């Protein structure tokens, strides 16, 4: 099966600045990719290359098997949906008028506009002018615009900015539905805890370089970060001296904390679960945020991820 997006040894320079270094990337149909990195890491450059807004200095970019900036560019873009971080629209138009305008540009039936406004929770504000919309409402209108025409490839840059927790959850459920329909999604976000369970793979960038790539499970193996055990109980005993030496008291009475290598977690869990006096045991695996910080530090990057 051919890739939806294919980048081969892609580099991009802006004058003397190397924005992207020899990047290889392949995206398959129905895959959700999380693209993470600080400002200047290369995320926006990757999105612009896929959209065909810029061309690589060297290497090859293919979207649906074609160059996104030559020949079939218009046909390719008709299959794309894009939401930028700081979305802006015509303030004097209503939300419905804005969406109808973009529907005309995409040659999509205007009946779809109202369906999407309902989907993103703007049905009650659809006849209000956009200048009266909050930032979160503008973001939801932008998401509706990106979903026009049932795109096969969706590029989302900070899509949940300004959304409340319920709207954010609804957004990710929409992404899951699109994935089930075969849509490929590239998702840039700074809110890592809310993203990790919805992505198939993460791409971690730093200063234009690929620092790590893989599923959450693969990244955990690469990073070799420990699992965190939190135990609650009275008069607990430890099955081995090594475990006893590693246990630290927790912040609460009768609570203990322990770091365990990922490859040892099941073995240690079996040892601890049978201990008399054990009242509770929680296991926390390295989060996406933990992994991001690890790979940044390993590569000697000093940038702060906000």
C-alpha positions in Angstrom: 0.0 0.0 0.0 1.4 3.4 -1.0 2.0 6.0 1.7 -0.3 9.0 2.0 2.7 11.2 2.9 6.3 10.4 2.0 9.3 12.6 2.9 12.7 11.2 1.8 15.9 12.9 3.1 14.2 16.2 3.1 16.2 19.3 4.1 15.1 22.9 4.2 17.2 26.0 4.5 16.1 29.6 4.9 19.1 31.7 3.9 21.8 30.4 6.3 19.3 28.7 8.8 18.9 25.0 8.5 15.3 24.5 9.4 15.1 20.8 8.6 17.9 18.1 8.6 17.6 15.0 6.4 14.1 14.0 7.5 12.5 10.7 6.5 8.8 10.3 7.2 6.1 7.9 5.9 2.4 8.2 6.8 -0.2 5.5 6.0 -3.9 5.8 5.6 -5.8 6.0 8.9 -2.7 6.8 10.9 -2.7 9.6 13.5 0.7 11.2 13.9 1.6 13.5 16.8 4.2 16.1 15.8 5.9 17.6 18.9 8.7 20.1 19.5 9.5 23.5 20.8 9.2 26.7 18.7 11.7 26.4 15.9 11.9 22.6 16.0 10.7 22.3 12.4 7.0 21.4 12.9 5.6 24.3 10.9 8.2 23.6 8.1 7.0 20.0 7.8 3.4 21.1 7.6 4.2 23.8 4.9 6.1 21.2 2.9 3.1 18.8 3.0 0.7 21.6 2.0 3.0 22.5 -0.9 3.4 26.1 0.4 7.2 25.7 0.3 9.6 23.3 -1.5 12.4 21.4 0.1 16.0 22.6 -0.5 16.8 18.9 -1.1 15.1 15.6 -0.9 11.6 14.6 -2.0 8.1 15.3 -0.7 5.1 13.2 -1.9 1.5 13.5 -0.9 -0.9 10.9 -2.3 2.0 9.9 -4.5 2.5 13.3 -6.1 4.5 16.5 -5.5 2.2 18.9 -3.5 3.7 21.9 -5.2 3.7 20.9 -8.8 1.3 19.3 -11.4 -1.4 17.8 -9.3 -1.2 20.4 -6.5 -4.8 21.6 -6.8 -6.2 18.1 -6.8 -4.1 17.2 -3.8 -5.2 20.2 -1.8 -8.8 19.4 -2.4 -8.2 16.3 -0.3 -6.5 18.2 2.5 -7.9 19.9 5.6 -5.8 22.4 7.5 -6.3 24.2 10.8 -3.6 26.7 11.9 -2.9 27.7 15.4 -4.0 31.3 15.3 -7.1 31.1 13.1 -8.7 34.3 11.8 -11.8 34.9 9.6 -13.9 37.7 8.2 -15.2 39.4 11.3 -18.3 41.0 9.6 -19.6 37.6 8.4 -21.6 35.2 10.5 -20.2 31.7 11.3 -22.5 30.1 8.8 -21.6 32.6 6.1 -17.9 31.9 6.7 -18.4 28.2 6.4 -20.6 28.6 3.3 -17.8 30.7 1.7 -15.2 28.0 2.3 -17.7 25.3 1.1 -18.0 27.2 -2.2 -14.2 27.3 -2.5 -14.0 23.6 -1.8 -17.0 22.9 -4.0 -18.8 21.2 -1.2 -22.6 21.3 -0.6 -23.6 24.1 1.8 -25.8 21.7 3.5 -22.6 20.3 5.1 -21.9 23.7 6.7 -24.7 23.4 9.2 -24.0 19.8 10.0 -20.4 20.7 10.9 -21.4 23.7 13.0 -23.6 21.4 15.0 -20.7 18.9 15.3 -18.4 21.6 16.7 -21.1 23.0 19.0 -21.7 26.4 17.2 -25.3 25.8 16.0 -26.6 28.4 18.5 -24.0 31.0 17.4 -24.1 30.3 13.6 -25.9 33.5 12.7 -23.8 35.8 15.0 -20.9 37.7 13.4 -17.5 36.2 13.9 -16.3 39.4 15.6 -18.5 38.4 18.6 -16.9 35.0 18.9 -14.5 34.1 21.7 -11.1 32.5 20.8 -12.5 29.1 21.6 -15.4 29.6 19.3 -13.2 30.8 16.5 -11.1 27.7 16.9 -14.1 25.5 16.6 -15.2 27.4 13.5 -11.7 26.7 12.1 -12.0 23.0 12.9 -15.4 22.9 11.0 -13.6 24.6 8.1 -10.9 22.0 8.1 -13.4 19.2 8.1 -15.3 20.5 5.0 -15.2 18.0 2.1 -14.3 14.9 4.2 -10.5 15.4 3.8 -8.3 12.3 3.4 -5.4 14.1 5.1 -6.0 16.5 8.0 -3.2 18.8 9.3 -4.0 20.3 12.7 -1.8 22.9 14.5 -2.7 23.3 18.1 -6.4 22.5 17.4 -7.6 22.5 21.1 -6.3 26.0 21.9 -9.1 27.9 23.6 -11.4 24.8 23.9 -12.9 23.9 27.3 -12.3 20.3 28.6 -15.6 19.0 27.2 -15.1 20.5 23.8 -11.5 19.1 23.8 -12.8 15.6 24.5 -15.4 16.0 21.8 -12.7 17.1 19.4 -10.6 14.0 20.0 -13.6 11.8 19.6 -14.1 13.4 16.2 -10.5 12.6 15.4 -11.1 9.0 16.4 -14.1 8.8 14.1 -12.1 10.3 11.2 -9.4 7.7 11.7 -12.0 5.0 11.6 -13.1 6.4 8.2 -9.6 6.2 6.9 -8.5 9.8 7.3 -4.8 10.4 8.0 -4.1 13.0 10.7 -1.0 15.1 11.6 -1.6 16.7 15.0 0.7 19.3 16.5 0.0 20.1 20.2 1.7 21.5 23.2 -0.9 19.8 25.5 0.8 16.4 25.7 -1.3 14.7 28.4 -4.5 15.1 26.4 -2.9 13.8 23.1 -1.1 10.6 23.9 -4.0 8.1 23.9 -5.3 9.3 20.6 -2.1 9.1 18.5 -0.6 6.0 16.8 2.9 7.4 16.6 4.9 10.4 17.9 7.5 12.4 16.0 9.7 14.4 18.4 11.7 17.2 16.8 14.4 19.5 18.0 16.2 22.3 16.1 15.1 20.7 12.8 16.4 17.3 13.7 14.4 14.1 14.3 15.1 13.1 17.9 12.7 10.2 18.2 9.9 8.5 16.4 7.6 5.6 17.2 4.6 4.5 19.2 4.4 5.3 22.9 5.5 1.7 23.7 8.4 2.0 21.3 9.5 5.3 22.7 9.4 3.9 26.3 11.7 1.1 25.2 14.0 3.5 23.5 14.1 5.8 26.5 14.5 3.1 29.1 12.8 5.3 31.7 11.5 3.4 34.8 7.9 2.7 35.8 6.8 4.3 39.0 5.2 2.1 41.7 3.2 3.6 44.5 2.2 1.3 47.3 -0.1 1.7 50.3 -0.1 -0.6 53.3 0.9 -1.3 56.9 3.9 -3.3 58.0 4.9 -4.1 54.5 7.9 -6.4 53.9 10.1 -6.4 50.8 10.8 -9.8 49.1 14.4 -8.9 48.2 17.2 -6.7 49.6 17.5 -4.9 46.2 13.8 -3.9 46.4 14.1 -2.9 50.1 17.1 -0.6 49.2 15.1 1.1 46.4 11.9 1.8 48.3 11.4 5.4 49.4 8.6 6.7 51.8 5.8 8.5 50.1 4.1 11.8 51.1 1.3 10.0 53.0 1.5 7.7 56.0 1.9 4.1 55.0 2.8 5.0 51.5 5.9 3.9 49.6 7.4 4.7 46.2 9.6 2.6 44.0 11.2 3.0 40.5 11.3 -0.2 38.4 13.0 -0.8 35.1 10.3 -1.4 32.4 11.5 -4.9 31.6 11.3 -5.8 35.3 7.9 -4.3 36.1 5.8 -7.5 35.7 8.3 -9.6 37.7 8.3 -7.0 40.5 4.6 -6.6 40.4 4.1 -10.4 40.9 6.5 -10.2 43.9 4.7 -7.2 45.5 1.1 -8.2 44.9 1.3 -11.1 47.2 2.8 -9.2 50.2 0.6 -9.3 53.3 -0.6 -5.8 54.4 -0.7 -4.4 50.9 -3.8 -2.2 50.6 -3.2 -0.5 47.2 -0.7 -0.5 44.4 -0.5 1.9 41.4 1.8 1.6 38.5 2.6 4.7 36.4 4.4 4.3 33.0 6.4 7.2 31.5 4.1 9.7 30.0 4.5 11.3 26.6 5.7 14.5 28.4 8.3 12.4 30.3 9.5 10.9 27.0 9.7 14.3 25.3 11.8 15.8 28.1 14.1 12.7 28.0 14.8 12.8 24.3 15.4 16.6 24.4 17.9 16.1 27.3 19.6 13.1 25.6 20.2 15.2 22.5 21.7 18.0 24.6 18.9 20.4 23.6 18.4 23.2 26.1 15.1 24.6 24.7 12.1 24.7 26.9 8.9 23.0 25.8 5.9 25.1 26.7 
